Amino acid sequence: MTQRAATAAAAAVLAATALLGLAPQAAAASAGPVPQPQSATAENRAAAAQAATAPDTLATLSRFFAREGRVSLTAARPRIEGEAIPVNHLSPEFVAGRAGAPVARLEFLAGKAVSSDGQQAALWIARTEAGWQVVNIATGDDEFRYAQLGAAKLPGGTVFREPQIDAWYVAGGSRVLPLDEDAVRAVGADGTTLAAYRVRVARAYGDKLPGSAYAEGGMAGGYAEAEAVPAAVAADAEGAGVPWAAGAGALVLGVLGVAAVRRSRRVGARA
């Protein structure tokens, strides 16, 4: 696991539902995440775009980009570039060996935000009980970069992330190919067969699926107690006007959240 992933795994999700004040009931909910659609339809993309360009979202992005003094709050002038893209994560049904289950499922849509000084961030936009909303802001452009890499490496394949080890892949036919160093360490530089990948993830996560003792203990799904957040990280986030919300993280992390947070607000390292 990379240093980025290891650090991120110790932190809670920076949930924009809380910092935007759009859906306080979502942050407090304990019934679990709202299921996401199976595909990113034109209607879903339009709803995601509306959430990404809302005035409250842009105001929050200004604070986010200005958090380390790289740009002033008034000069940040965030903008949303391009169309929201689907982001897929390893599917629990695939891990469980359910017949016909795809290797990945839609976890959220991502919108690319860019500040006036060139900083980039991904808006994680998910369907909640209150409709489509921004549920997290993450530094960097991983979602978009790996979507492009996957399309070039295996046209027509499904790009997905195995969040537990912060690994990105593209799958198509009977093959699973790596897109980053974490994935290479997991399946080798030449990738592996879909069947062999299924064996690996079943061995790694099969005892952490919904209904397992691991899940019943609250370890799956991205929930974290507020006091588990490193004090320095929490203080830094709060200083940027961004409160922490543990429960809302379930909206985006899914049920296999062993180390599911990629980078929601990093301190002292490039995300």
Phi, psi and chi 1 to 4 in degrees:
 res  aa     phi    psi   chi1   chi2   chi3   chi4
   1 MET       -  139.4 -176.2 -176.0  -61.9      -
   2 THR   -71.7  161.7   62.6      -      -      -
   3 GLN   -59.1  -37.5 -179.5 -178.8    8.1      -
   4 ARG   -58.8  -47.5  175.8 -171.6   68.4 -163.3
   5 ALA   -68.2  -39.2      -      -      -      -
   6 ALA   -64.2  -41.4      -      -      -      -
   7 THR   -67.8  -42.9  -57.3      -      -      -
   8 ALA   -64.3  -33.2      -      -      -      -
   9 ALA   -64.6  -22.0      -      -      -      -
  10 ALA   -87.9   -6.3      -      -      -      -
  11 ALA  -109.0  158.7      -      -      -      -
  12 ALA   -83.1  170.0      -      -      -      -
  13 VAL   -79.3  139.5  173.6      -      -      -
  14 LEU   -83.9   91.2 -114.0 -180.0      -      -
  15 ALA   -86.9  118.5      -      -      -      -
  16 ALA   -74.4  -16.1      -      -      -      -
  17 THR   -58.2  -38.6   45.2      -      -      -
  18 ALA   -75.8  -45.3      -      -      -      -
  19 LEU   -72.8  -23.4   60.6   91.5      -      -
  20 LEU   -86.5  -18.5  -67.4  177.9      -      -
  21 GLY    70.8   23.1      -      -      -      -
  22 LEU   -83.4  -33.1  -64.0  176.1      -      -
  23 ALA  -144.8   71.4      -      -      -      -
  24 PRO   -59.6  -27.4   19.9  -32.1      -      -
  25 GLN   -68.2  -25.9   71.6  -84.1   13.3      -
  26 ALA   -69.4  -39.7      -      -      -      -
  27 ALA   -67.3  -28.5      -      -      -      -
  28 ALA   -93.3   -9.6      -      -      -      -
  29 ALA   -68.0  145.4      -      -      -      -
  30 SER  -122.6    5.4   58.7      -      -      -
  31 ALA   -81.6   -5.5      -      -      -      -
  32 GLY   102.9  174.4      -      -      -      -
  33 PRO   -72.0  152.9   26.2  -34.2      -      -
  34 VAL   -77.2  130.7  172.8      -      -      -
  35 PRO   -58.9  138.4  -22.8   33.6      -      -
  36 GLN   -88.5  157.3  -60.4  -54.9  -61.9      -
  37 PRO   -64.4  162.8   22.9  -33.1      -      -
  38 GLN   -77.1  -22.2  -66.3 -175.5   -6.1      -
  39 SER  -146.1  159.8   61.6      -      -      -
  40 ALA   -90.9   87.3      -      -      -      -
  41 THR   -73.7  168.4   63.8      -      -      -
  42 ALA   -59.5  -36.9      -      -      -      -
  43 GLU   -65.4  -42.6 -179.1 -179.7    3.9      -
  44 ASN   -65.4  -40.8  -66.8  -25.5      -      -
  45 ARG   -64.1  -39.5  -70.3  174.8 -172.2  -94.9
  46 ALA   -64.6  -41.3      -      -      -      -
  47 ALA   -65.1  -39.1      -      -      -      -
  48 ALA   -65.3  -40.7      -      -      -      -
  49 ALA   -63.0  -38.5      -      -      -      -
  50 GLN   -63.8  -41.7 -175.4  174.4    4.0      -
  51 ALA   -66.3  -38.6      -      -      -      -
  52 ALA   -68.4  -32.7      -      -      -      -
  53 THR   -99.5    7.0   55.7      -      -      -
  54 ALA   -62.4  146.0      -      -      -      -
  55 PRO   -54.4  -40.5  -28.0   36.6      -      -
  56 ASP   -64.0  -37.6  -76.8  -15.1      -      -
  57 THR   -64.5  -46.3  -57.1      -      -      -
  58 LEU   -64.7  -36.2  -63.9  177.1      -      -
  59 ALA   -65.0  -41.1      -      -      -      -
  60 THR   -66.6  -39.0  -62.0      -      -      -
  61 LEU   -61.7  -36.8  -80.0  168.3      -      -
  62 SER   -59.9  -44.3  -68.3      -      -      -
  63 ARG   -65.8  -38.8  -63.3 -164.6  -59.1  -87.3
  64 PHE   -63.2  -47.8 -175.5   82.6      -      -
  65 PHE   -70.8  -24.9  -73.7  130.9      -      -
  66 ALA   -91.0    3.7      -      -      -      -
  67 ARG   -64.4  -28.9   68.1 -164.3 -178.3  -81.5
  68 GLU  -108.9   12.8  -67.3  175.4  -16.1      -
  69 GLY    78.0   10.6      -      -      -      -
  70 ARG   -70.1  -27.3  -66.9  175.8   56.4 -178.8
  71 VAL  -148.5  150.4   64.3      -      -      -
  72 SER   -76.4  160.2   70.9      -      -      -
  73 LEU   -58.5  -42.0 -174.0   64.7      -      -
  74 THR   -77.8  -24.0   55.5      -      -      -
  75 ALA   -91.0   -7.9      -      -      -      -
  76 ALA   -60.9  -44.3      -      -      -      -
  77 ARG    41.7   61.7  -63.6 -168.1  -58.9  -83.7
  78 PRO   -65.2  148.6   26.2  -35.0      -      -
  79 ARG  -136.8  155.2   65.4 -174.4 -175.8  -84.2
  80 ILE  -101.5  124.6  -53.2  -58.2      -      -
  81 GLU  -105.3  131.6  -72.3 -168.6  -11.0      -
  82 GLY    71.2 -169.0      -      -      -      -
  83 GLU   -95.8  149.4 -170.9  176.8   51.9      -
  84 ALA   -63.2  141.1      -      -      -      -
  85 ILE  -115.5  151.6   64.4  169.4      -      -
  86 PRO   -74.0  141.8   26.3  -33.1      -      -
  87 VAL  -121.4  120.0  177.6      -      -      -
  88 ASN  -103.9  144.2  -56.6  -62.5      -      -
  89 HIS  -120.9  158.8  -80.0 -172.4      -      -
  90 LEU   -49.4  131.0  173.8   62.7      -      -
  91 SER   -85.6  129.7  167.1      -      -      -
  92 PRO   -60.5  -33.4  -19.8   30.8      -      -
  93 GLU   -65.6  -37.1  -69.8   77.3   20.2      -
  94 PHE   -65.7  -44.7  177.7   80.5      -      -
  95 VAL   -59.1  -39.7  173.5      -      -      -
  96 ALA   -75.4   -9.6      -      -      -      -
  97 GLY    81.1   22.5      -      -      -      -
  98 ARG   -65.4  132.2 -176.5  173.9  -59.2  174.7
  99 ALA   -57.8  129.7      -      -      -      -
 100 GLY    78.3    0.4      -      -      -      -
 101 ALA   -69.7  133.0      -      -      -      -
 102 PRO   -71.5  160.4   27.9  -34.9      -      -
 103 VAL   -67.2  -26.1   66.1      -      -      -
 104 ALA  -140.0  160.5      -      -      -      -
 105 ARG  -135.2  156.1   69.5  179.3 -173.7 -175.6
 106 LEU   -64.6  125.4 -178.6   67.1      -      -
 107 GLU  -103.1  -40.2 -165.6   73.5    5.5      -
 108 PHE  -168.6  174.4   54.5   88.2      -      -
 109 LEU  -104.4  148.0  -61.3 -177.9      -      -
 110 ALA  -118.7  132.2      -      -      -      -
 111 GLY  -112.3  136.3      -      -      -      -
 112 LYS   -87.9  123.7 -180.0 -175.8  -72.7 -171.8
 113 ALA  -110.1  137.0      -      -      -      -
 114 VAL  -132.4  136.7 -177.3      -      -      -
 115 SER   -94.9  171.7   70.4      -      -      -
 116 SER   -63.7  -25.7   61.6      -      -      -
 117 ASP   -95.9    9.5   66.4  -22.8      -      -
 118 GLY    95.0   -3.1      -      -      -      -
 119 GLN   -61.8  146.8  -66.3 -178.9   72.6      -
 120 GLN  -124.5  149.6  -63.7 -174.2   47.7      -
 121 ALA  -150.1  154.5      -      -      -      -
 122 ALA  -106.2  127.4      -      -      -      -
 123 LEU   -88.5  121.6  -63.3  173.6      -      -
 124 TRP   -89.3  117.6  -65.7    5.4      -      -
 125 ILE  -118.1  120.6  -49.3  164.1      -      -
 126 ALA  -131.5  159.7      -      -      -      -
 127 ARG   -81.4  124.7 -174.4  168.9   64.0 -175.5
 128 THR  -118.2 -179.8   73.0      -      -      -
 129 GLU   -61.6  -24.0  -67.9 -179.8   -4.2      -
 130 ALA   -97.9    8.3      -      -      -      -
 131 GLY   107.5 -168.0      -      -      -      -
 132 TRP   -75.0  127.4  -75.6   88.5      -      -
 133 GLN  -144.9  155.8  -64.1 -177.3  -36.0      -
 134 VAL   -73.8  123.8  175.5      -      -      -
 135 VAL  -112.9   -7.0  -63.4      -      -      -
 136 ASN  -165.3  151.0 -171.1   44.8      -      -
 137 ILE  -122.5  124.7  -59.0  174.7      -      -
 138 ALA  -124.1  136.1      -      -      -      -
 139 THR   -67.8  154.8   58.3      -      -      -
 140 GLY    88.5 -173.4      -      -      -      -
 141 ASP  -130.6   27.1   65.5  -16.1      -      -
 142 ASP   -50.2  -49.6  -75.1   13.6      -      -
 143 GLU   -55.8  -42.2  -69.5   79.7    5.9      -
 144 PHE   -79.8  -38.8  -46.4   98.5      -      -
 145 ARG   -64.8  -44.2 -179.6  159.2   45.3   88.8
 146 TYR   -74.3  -27.2  -70.6  119.4      -      -
 147 ALA   -62.4  -41.5      -      -      -      -
 148 GLN   -69.5  -42.5  -67.3  176.7  -15.9      -
 149 LEU   -62.4  -42.7  -74.0  173.2      -      -
 150 GLY   -64.7  -41.1      -      -      -      -
 151 ALA   -64.3  -34.5      -      -      -      -
 152 ALA   -75.4  -36.3      -      -      -      -
 153 LYS   -78.8  -37.1 -166.7  167.2 -171.0  176.8
 154 LEU  -145.4   82.1 -171.3   58.2      -      -
 155 PRO   -53.8  132.0  -25.7   35.7      -      -
 156 GLY    85.1   -3.7      -      -      -      -
 157 GLY   -79.0  172.2      -      -      -      -
 158 THR  -101.3  116.1  -61.9      -      -      -
 159 VAL   -83.6  131.9  174.7      -      -      -
 160 PHE  -149.9  163.9   71.9   98.6      -      -
 161 ARG  -117.5  137.9  178.5  173.0  173.0 -106.0
 162 GLU   -98.4   94.1 -175.7 -177.5  -29.7      -
 163 PRO   -65.4  -24.3   24.2  -33.9      -      -
 164 GLN   -62.2  -28.9  -64.7   75.7   16.4      -
 165 ILE  -123.4   11.1   60.4  170.4      -      -
 166 ASP    56.8   45.0 -168.1   32.3      -      -
 167 ALA  -111.3  141.5      -      -      -      -
 168 TRP  -115.0  139.4  -72.3   86.6      -      -
 169 TYR  -137.4  168.4  -51.0   86.0      -      -
 170 VAL  -130.2  133.0   59.2      -      -      -
 171 ALA  -120.1  141.3      -      -      -      -
 172 GLY  -162.5  136.5      -      -      -      -
 173 GLY    62.1 -122.1      -      -      -      -
 174 SER  -109.0   15.7   61.6      -      -      -
 175 ARG  -117.8  149.4  -61.2  -67.4  -62.0  173.0
 176 VAL  -126.3  118.7  176.2      -      -      -
 177 LEU  -113.0  143.3  -55.8  179.6      -      -
 178 PRO   -80.6  148.2   32.0  -36.1      -      -
 179 LEU  -118.4  -10.7  -64.6  177.9      -      -
 180 ASP  -144.5  177.2   68.5   -4.8      -      -
 181 GLU   -64.3  -36.7  -67.1 -180.0   -2.6      -
 182 ASP   -62.7  -40.1  -64.1  -62.5      -      -
 183 ALA   -69.4  -37.0      -      -      -      -
 184 VAL   -61.2  -42.5  168.7      -      -      -
 185 ARG   -63.9  -29.1  -77.5 -169.5  -73.9  -90.2
 186 ALA   -81.9  -40.5      -      -      -      -
 187 VAL  -126.2    0.9  -60.1      -      -      -
 188 GLY    89.0  159.4      -      -      -      -
 189 ALA   -63.9  -30.2      -      -      -      -
 190 ASP   -92.2    2.2  -63.7  -33.6      -      -
 191 GLY    79.8 -164.1      -      -      -      -
 192 THR  -153.0  176.3 -171.8      -      -      -
 193 THR   -80.4  158.5   65.3      -      -      -
 194 LEU   -61.9  -37.7 -170.3   63.7      -      -
 195 ALA   -65.2  -42.3      -      -      -      -
 196 ALA   -68.4  -35.7      -      -      -      -
 197 TYR   -66.1  -39.8 -179.6   71.6      -      -
 198 ARG   -59.6  -42.2  154.7   78.6  177.4   91.0
 199 VAL   -61.2  -42.7  170.5      -      -      -
 200 ARG   -64.7  -47.4 -169.4 -171.9   74.4   78.5
 201 VAL   -72.9  -29.4  -64.2      -      -      -
 202 ALA   -66.4  -39.6      -      -      -      -
 203 ARG   -67.6  -36.8 -176.5  169.0   54.3 -116.4
 204 ALA   -78.7  -37.5      -      -      -      -
 205 TYR  -126.3    1.0  -45.6  123.1      -      -
 206 GLY   -59.4  -26.9      -      -      -      -
 207 ASP   -93.1   10.1   60.6  -13.5      -      -
 208 LYS  -120.3   15.7  -59.6  173.4  178.8   65.6
 209 LEU   -78.6  166.9  -67.9  167.8      -      -
 210 PRO   -52.9  135.7  -27.0   35.8      -      -
 211 GLY    93.5  -13.1      -      -      -      -
 212 SER   -78.0  165.8   66.7      -      -      -
 213 ALA   -61.6  -34.6      -      -      -      -
 214 TYR   -61.4  -46.4 -174.1   88.6      -      -
 215 ALA   -69.8  -40.9      -      -      -      -
 216 GLU   -64.5  -24.5  -67.1  -61.6  -34.4      -
 217 GLY   -82.0    2.8      -      -      -      -
 218 GLY    84.1   11.1      -      -      -      -
 219 MET   -84.1  -24.0  -61.2  -60.5  -66.6      -
 220 ALA   -92.3  156.6      -      -      -      -
 221 GLY    93.2   -1.1      -      -      -      -
 222 GLY    89.1    6.5      -      -      -      -
 223 TYR   -73.2  144.3  -70.2   98.4      -      -
 224 ALA  -152.1  139.9      -      -      -      -
 225 GLU   -71.0  144.3  -65.0  -61.7  -32.4      -
 226 ALA   -59.0  -36.4      -      -      -      -
 227 GLU   -71.0  -11.1   54.5  -94.4   30.8      -
 228 ALA   -80.4  -12.7      -      -      -      -
 229 VAL   -72.9  129.6  178.8      -      -      -
 230 PRO   -53.3  133.7  -26.2   34.8      -      -
 231 ALA   -58.5  -40.1      -      -      -      -
 232 ALA   -65.4  -38.0      -      -      -      -
 233 VAL   -67.8  -46.5  177.8      -      -      -
 234 ALA   -62.7  -42.1      -      -      -      -
 235 ALA   -64.1  -40.3      -      -      -      -
 236 ASP   -64.4  -42.6 -175.1   72.3      -      -
 237 ALA   -65.6  -43.1      -      -      -      -
 238 GLU   -65.3  -32.1  -70.5  171.1    2.0      -
 239 GLY   -66.3  -23.5      -      -      -      -
 240 ALA   -89.1    4.9      -      -      -      -
 241 GLY    80.5   22.9      -      -      -      -
 242 VAL  -120.3  100.5 -177.5      -      -      -
 243 PRO   -73.8  158.7   28.2  -33.8      -      -
 244 TRP   -91.9  142.4  -71.8   89.6      -      -
 245 ALA  -135.9  116.0      -      -      -      -
 246 ALA   -78.2  -51.2      -      -      -      -
 247 GLY   -63.0  -36.1      -      -      -      -
 248 ALA   -64.8  -18.8      -      -      -      -
 249 GLY   -61.4  -22.5      -      -      -      -
 250 ALA   -65.3  -19.0      -      -      -      -
 251 LEU   -65.5  -26.6  -66.9  170.8      -      -
 252 VAL  -120.5  -13.2  -64.4      -      -      -
 253 LEU   -92.0  -22.1  -65.8 -174.7      -      -
 254 GLY    77.7 -179.6      -      -      -      -
 255 VAL   -90.1    0.7  -62.0      -      -      -
 256 LEU  -108.5   30.3  -67.5  176.4      -      -
 257 GLY   -76.8   66.4      -      -      -      -
 258 VAL   -69.9  -48.5 -178.6      -      -      -
 259 ALA  -142.9   58.0      -      -      -      -
 260 ALA   -83.6  -14.8      -      -      -      -
 261 VAL   -80.8  121.0 -176.3      -      -      -
 262 ARG   -76.1  -63.6  169.8  167.1   55.7   86.1
 263 ARG  -169.3  102.8   72.1  -78.3 -176.9  -91.4
 264 SER   -99.7  -31.2  -66.4      -      -      -
 265 ARG  -165.8  100.6  169.1   65.1 -171.7   93.3
 266 ARG   -90.3  151.4  -70.7  -65.2  -43.7  -77.1
 267 VAL  -123.4  124.4  176.8      -      -      -
 268 GLY    78.3    8.6      -      -      -      -
 269 ALA  -153.0  152.9      -      -      -      -
 270 ARG   -75.3  132.6 -178.6 -178.8  179.7  -85.2
 271 ALA   -76.7      -      -      -      -      -
